[in-house]
Amino acid sequence: MNKILQYIISETVKRKLKSKRPLVSQVEKEMKDTTVEISHLLQDSFFIILGVLSAGFGLKGFLLPNMFIDGGAMGISLTIAELTNIPLSVLIVAINLPFIIMGFSTISKQFALKSIIAIILLAISVHFIPYPMITNDKLLIAIFGGFFLGLGIGLAIRGGSVIDGTEVLAISISRSTSLTIGDVILLFNVLIFSFAAYVFSIEVSLYAMLTYLAASKTVDYVVSGIEEYVGVTIISNNSEEIRIAILEKLGRGCTIYTGKKGHTKEETEIVYTLLTRLELAKLHTEIDKIDKDAFTVMHSIKDAKGGMIKKRPMK
């Protein structure tokens, strides 16, 4: 396996440098960067596949056979599937596609591509994998259906993608209005649950709310309790390179301030940046390319206003 991975890395580097006459240091840097990129890609792919399987189990093992719905884009897909003869696998792709296209400019091209692949895999999983129906108990369906669906969504986010595009819409709207991401998601789900109460029954709507709460809390847990925005503090001897990567590769702003190391009192530059949790995977990749030993501290932030977090899309 290691030989195959090494071969892929070397061939990728050769293609990148075939039109140039690089210095030895350039070749080494390309090798290092490519190794990091492939390593992160494999890790992200693992999370996405695991997330797809978990979400598929939550949908077919609990929610779909018992006519339960959820919030977000998945809730819309489940509602339409119950009212029509359109397969859920088709609806998952059709409903999420506009949100992913929006994410192409709002988040990044890489994020949009990963999300499209993840959503297609989820649709294939729901259509072809014969998940067993677990229970007919409504309370267990709401709690554990929401849990496995939320686990899948959370793992997909850990992999740098989404399988429910509601959050992309919320991020896009929050950047152009005074609403927070939480406000947008809440309003979106109030409409879905109100429609469910009108079309099905109040009982179905109440169980849908319980399913959504179980899913959303599981998502928060899987992504380490991170909420809408994440503040990241980075301490590294290569702070200037990290600053440039944040500005040029992620299209985000950052702040540089000077501190002292506790054991040597040596001055060092500290980089602080703010981004959405969907952008964390790319930030980790860029940091690892520059300094794998960089000290990184992350903390959740409820919301942010102004600055480059609201104005500039990722490139």
N, C-alpha and C positions, 0 to 999 in steps of 0.2 A: 504493500500500500504506500509506504514511504517513497519507494522508487518511482511509482506511478506519479505521485504528487510532485516529486522533484523533477520528473520529466516534463510535466505540465508547466511548472514554474519556469524551467529553463527555456522551453519553446515559446512561452508567452513573452519572456524578456527578449529573446532573439527577434521576434516579430516587431516589438517596440523599437528596437535599436538597429534594425537591418539597414535603414537608410542613413545611418549616422556612423561616425567613427568615434565611439565613446571612449573616455578615459576609464581606467580600472575602477576608480571611485564611483563613476557614473553607473557602471555595470553592477557594482556591489549594491548601490542604492536601489537600482531597478529590481535586483533580485530580492532585496529586503522588502521593498514596497509590494512586489507581486506576491511574495510569501504571505505577508500580512493580509492582503486583499483576499487571496484564495482561502486562507485560514478562517477569516471572518465570514466569507461566503458560505463555506461548509457549515460553520456554526449556525449562521442565520437560516440556512436551508433545513437543518435539523429541527430548529424551533418551529419553522413554518409547517413542515410536514407533521410534526407532533401536534401542532395546533389544529391543523386541518382534520386529523383523525379524531381529536377530542371533540371539536365542534360538530363533526358529522355524527359522532356517537350521541351527543346531547340532543341533536335535532331528530335523528331517526330512532334513537332508543327511548326517548322520553316525549319530546314536544309534538312532533308531527303525527304520530299514530293516535294521540289523544286530543288533537285539535287545540293545542296550546300555542300561544304566540309570545313574542318577546318585544322589547323596544328596538329602536334604531332601524337601520335598513333591513336587518334580519326580520324584525317584526312586520315590516311592510311586505316582505317576501312571503312570510308565513300566512299573513292575512289574505293576500291575493290567492295563494295556493289553496286556502280553505274555501274561497268564494268561487274559484274557477277550476277548470281542469288542466291548467298550465302546470307542468312539473316544477317542483321547488328548485331543482338544479338549474333550470333555465332562468327562473326568477332571480336566483342569487346573483347570477352574472349580470342580468339586465338591469336590476335595481342598483347594484353597486357600481356599474360601469361609469355613469356620469360623475359620481363622487371621485373615482380613481382618476378620471380625466382631469378633474379639478385639482387633484393632488399632484398631477404632473407639473403644474406651474406653482402651486401653493407650497408643496414640500420639496420634491425633487424628482428627476426622471428615474433614478434608481429605485426610489420608493414606489413610484407608480408601476414600474415594471414588476417588482417583487409582489406588489399587491394584486396585479392582474393574474400573475401565475398562481398565487395563493388562492384567489377566488375561483379560478378555473379548477384547481385541484380539489377545492371544497365541493364544487358542483359535481365533479366526477365521483368523489367519495360518496356523496349523498345518493347519487344515481345508481352506482354499481355495487358498493359494499353492502352486504346484507346484515346490517346491524340488528341485533335482537331487541325486541320490545321488552323493557325491564319490568315495568309496573303499571298498574291502573290507578294507583292511589294519587289523587290530585295534588296533595301537599308534597309528596315525594317527587312527583313530576316537576312541579314548579321549582322546588329547591335544587334537586340534582340535575334537572335539565338545564337550569340557569347556571349551575356550577360548571358542568362540562362545556357548555357553550362559552361561558366567560373564561374558562381555562384555555380554550382554543383561541379566543380572541387575544388574550394576554400573551400567549406564547407566540402568536403571529406578530404582535407588536414587539416582543423581544427580538424577533427575527428581522425587524425593520420593515414590516408590512402591516396591512390590515385586511381582515376578512369581513368587516362591517364598516362601510364608508362614512357613517354619521359623524365621526370625529373629524374627518377631513373637512366636511361641510362646516362644522362648528368653528374650526380654526380659520377657515376662509372668511366666514361671516364676522368673526370677532376682530379680524384685522382691519375691516372696513367699517365697523360700527362700534358703539360703546358697550355692546353686549360682551359678556365673558363667554368662554367656551362652555362652562357649566350651564349658563343661562340658555344658550342655544340648544344644547342637548336636552335640557329639561323641557323647553317649549316644544321641541320636536316630538318628544315622547308623550307629552300631554295630549297632543293632537292624535297620536296613534292610539293611546289608551281610550280616549274619548270616542274615537271612531269604532273601536272594538266594543265598547259598551253599547253603542247605538246599533251596530250591525248584529252582534252576537248576543251578549247579555252583560249585565254589570258584574256577575260572578266571573265570567271569562276575563273581563277587564281587570278585576282585582287579582286574579291568579297571574295575569300577564305582568302586572306591577311587581308581584312577588318574584316572578321569574327574572325580571329585569334587575331587581335589587340583588338577587343572588349572583347574577352574571356580572354586574358592575363591580360588586365587592370582590369577586374572584379576580377580575381583571386588575383591580388596584393591588391586590395581594401579589399576583404573579409578577407585576412590574415593580415590585418592592415598594408599594405604597406611593409611587410617584404620581402626582396629579397632573394638571394640564401643562404646567411649565416646570422646567428643571433648571436650577442654578448650579453651575459647574465651576469649581475652583481647581486650577491646574498648577502644580508646582513642579518645574522642570528646569534643568540647565539649558534646555533648548526652547525657552519660552518665546523667542522671536519667531522661530519656525512655526510653532504652534499658533501664534497670533496670526501669521500670514495664512495658514491653513484654514483657520476659522473664518477669516475675511474672504478668502478667495475660493475655497472649496465648499464651504457651507453657506456662504453669503450672509453670515451673521456678524453682529458687532461684538466687541469684547472690551474689557477694561484691564489695564495693566497697572499694578501697584507694587511698591517695593516692601519687602519684609526681610526679616533676619532668621536664619536657621537657629533653632534652639540650642543645639550642641556646639556650634562653632561661632555663632553670631555673625556668620558671613551673610552679606546682603544678597538677596535673590529676587528676581522679578516673578510676580504671581499673576496668572491670567484668570480672569473671571468672565464667564459668558452665560447667556440665558437663551434657552431654546425649548422647543416642545419635545415631549418624550418620544415622538415618532422620529426625531432627528438624532437621538442618542447613539444608535447603532453606527451611523456614519461618523459621528464625532469620535467614538472609540477607535474606529478604524484609522482615522487620520492621526490621532494621538499615538497609536501603536506604531504607525509608520515612522514617526519621528523619534519617540522615546517610550519604549515599552515599560520602563521603570518610573515613568512620571507618576507623581502622587496626585490622585484625582479624588475630589470630594464632591458628592452630589446631594442636593437637598430639594425637596418639593416646594413649589411656589404656587399659591392658589391662582394668581393671574398676574398679568403684566400689561402695562399700557405705554404706548409711545416707543421711540427708538427703532432700531432695525428689526426687532422681533415682530413689529406690526407692518413695516413698510417694504422690506425687500424679500422676495422669494428666494429660495435656494436655487443655485445654478447646477 
